[in-house]
Amino acid sequence: KTKRIVTTLEQGDFKVTEDTTEQKIVSFSRESNLPITLGLLIDTSGSEQGTLGAEQEAAIRFLDRVLRKGDLAMVISFDSDADLLSSFTDDRQMLERAIRRARIAGASAPGPMSSDPPGTVFYDAVYLACQDRLAQEAGRKALVILTDAQDNGSRVKVQDAIEAAQRTDTVVHVLLVSDGIANEGVAKKLSEETGGRAIEVRSEKNLEQAFDQISEELRSQYSLGYYSANTALDGTFRQLKVESARKDVEVLSRRGYYAPSN
């Protein structure tokens, strides 16, 4: 209730259900220093014209704070195209230069991940980041996206973007930054389905606070393991629900996973 990370829970404080069937937890750990593979996605469509500069400065400070030895990050900007500004690297200077290269639509050339339709390809950017970049990575994976969550040009739908994140075990955090109208519903759906958070940002100070919150959440997690009571190798989506017996805490967790196939 105080909006702080709770680090003192034990295995008995959790309940896991899969497709409404309670599962027996067989492994449990608290982790606060996990290596991270991070994708930073920056919306450079016209609606971000007035906020891009502040976003870039805050993003640079965020990466400076959050990245540690063993971590990797990449930078993608998106408007009518998704432009890979930096592949995965631990080089802070390279990442800073990539962030500063982000330009509002019309001021930069299409990149290697471009797509044809006009508009803002928010869903395409998430899909490509997960499917083409994060799928090959191991360990804890996350996307942090600066956007108003408006999409009017993607080839894929929001559910396709969510599925790509779920299949690659990627947590999506959305920082809703906008001079105008933000699509809060889409931002919440994308983040909550993958175990992340959507945070509305109304000022530069809020942006720093949001990055601080995401930074802490990226590092801290409980890991719960179980053997599914459903042993079918059918490739279907399994609904997950993780709850705590403590009523004063809220659990952030992925909403499901895809079973392996034969």
Summary of the structure (lengths in Angstrom):
residues: 262
radius of gyration: 18.3
end to end distance: 43.9
largest distance: 54.4
contacts: 833
relative contact order: 0.20
helix: 32%
strand: 30%
